[in-house]
Amino acid sequence: MFTYYLTPWIRWDRGAELPDQAVLVDLASRRFFFFWIEIWPHEFYFIAGLLIMAGLGLFLFTSAMGRVWCGYTCPQTVWTDLFIATERWIEGDRNARVRLWNAKWDVRKLRLRLTKFAVWLLIGLATGGAWVFYFTDAPTLLVNLINGTAHPVAYTTMAFLTVSTVFFGGIAREQICIYACPWPRIQAAMMDEDTITIGYRSWRGEPRKHSDAITKETPQGDCIDCMACVNVCPVGIDIRDGQQMECITCGLCIDACDDIITKIGKPRGLVDYLSLDDEDAERKGQPTKRVWQHILRPRTLIYSSLWSIVGLGLVVALFIQSDIDMTVAAVRNPTYVVLSDGTIRNVYEIRLRNKHGETRPFELSVTSDAALQIDVQGQASGDDVVNVPADSTYLVRVFVSAAAQTPASTVVRTAMRFWVVDTINDDRAHDDTYFNGTGGT
């Protein structure tokens, strides 16, 4: 949570002409900055790769430990816990909150409720504020927000995120996990008998204190039916009924059960992390598997391998990406023109991409089996060096000519390659295209 709030304020020096915010989604310039990494629109495959890795990671953790993501790291769970902690701090423990809920409206109830919602709104505002700071320079936006000069989109976004955060975390709470989140419906496909998740050792706990079996003089199990595990469950299920879709594997029922069962002098672990295989083995008095045997199995190894392959591919792509690039598009209207001396001319629009934090001189050239001459629009003949601004794409129009009655001018198409060279460090890039001639007409 603190990482979420603090990250927009971290500075990172990229040069005088680039933003110094470490993590920035610059929609105006269509850039994503992450410390030393800069992602351009044409490099969206990095984002796609990260999303694939996130999905594979979720599959891996679920197959190994159940819904551990939902119980410990999901933003919905984290913010719900924060709102509940605030409610407990203001209104008291569960019993006090129930009494307050059932009490008639008076000054005290109104004061506590207004205080709680005021704090909740501040938490929601901080959440929305932290989010918009990722999309522009955080210190500048903060000053503009205070002065009332920020763009209306910023205020609208913060208002929407504030209200939605309060609703999701403070009011809807676990209903989002049960009814809105799609993951409970998918998780079963990732889990099997070896998945370590929260379970109830029914062979040890049954029959319960208030069950019908007790009246028939059957020895009572360890479960005294105190309902502590049910009372602390954020999604309101009874873990003693077995694995259920709503369980988010938060472990609160384990802590509650261990606390009660220790007080009555019984062994801990009546509700605990275990797999279906282990529960069956314990019931039969057989040895159980070690934790690593549950985790290192074909399903998790496949997910781990796929996750590693995608991650390695992204790392390789990150290190081989060039700081300069170019794309060439031929102007097709007309395909070519014939000058007064019979020279055939083609026109191309070239986009030069400079990812450096300073203006760089790029030299253009063309190679082909035929003799071709290149000229940059707006520059003297023979001047093929273009100054491309820092961290930007620069469009230039280039004329390529072939003298009359030469092979390039008399055939329909001639293959050629444009080159761009950074004259400071000799980095280069190229793009292939064709020169259009008369075809002998």
PEDALIN-V650478 format. One line per field, one symbol per residue. ss: DSSP state (h for helix, s for strand, l for the rest). psi: psi as a letter, one per 20 degrees, with the letter a starting at -180 (. if undefined). burial: # if it has 16 or more other C-alpha atoms within 10 Angstrom, else .. A space follows every 10 residues. Layout:
BEGIN
ss->???
psi->???
burial->???
END
This chain:
BEGIN
ss->lhhhhhhhhl slllllllll slssssllll ssssllssss hhhlhhhhhh hhhhhhhhhh hhhhhllhhh hhllhhhhhh hhhhhhhhhh hllhhhhhhh hhllllhhhh hhhhhhhhhh hhhhhhhhhh hhhhhllhhh hhhhhhhlll lhhhhhhhhh hhhhhhhhhh hhlhhhhhhh llhhhhhhhh llllllssss lhhhhlllll lhhhhlllll lllllllhhh hhllllllhh hlllllllll lhhhhhhhhh hhhlllllll sssslhhhhh hhhlllllll hhhhhllhhh hhhhhhhhhh hhhhhhhhhh lllsssssss llllllssll lllsssssss ssssllllls ssssssssll llssssllll llllssssll lsssssssss ssllllhhhh llssssssss sslllllsss ssssssllll l
psi->ghgghhgiip qoojrhjqqj pgopnnhgjl qopndipppr hikihggggh hghgghhggg hghgjblhgh hhiphggghg hggghgghhg iaaghhhghh giqqpagggg ggghgghggg hgghghghgh ghiijroggg hgghghijjr qhhggggggg hgghgggghh ggcihghghh pihhihhhii qaiipoaprp nhhhhqqrgj rhhhikkppq ahpjlijhhg hiphjkroii jrpqhipjlh jhhgggghgg hhhjkqqrjg prprrhghgh ghhikqqrqr ghhhgnrggh hgggggghgg gggggghhhi qqiqrqpppp oinrhrqorh jipppqpqpp oppojrjqpq pppqrqqrhr oqpppppiqq pinjppoprp lrpppqpppp qpqqkrghii rgqpprpqqp poigjjqqrr pqaqppaikj .
burial->......###. .#.#....## #####..... ###.#...## .....#..#. .##..##### ########## #....##.## ####.##... #........# .......... ..#..##.## #.######## ########.. #...#..... ...##..##. ##..###### ..##.###.. ...#..#..# ##.####### ##.######. .........# #####..### #####.#### .....##### ########.# #......### #########. .......... ...##...## ..##.##..# #..#...... ...#####.# .....###.. ..######.# ########.# ######.... .#####.... ...###.### ####.###.# ####..#### #.##.##### ##.....### #.#.####.. .
END
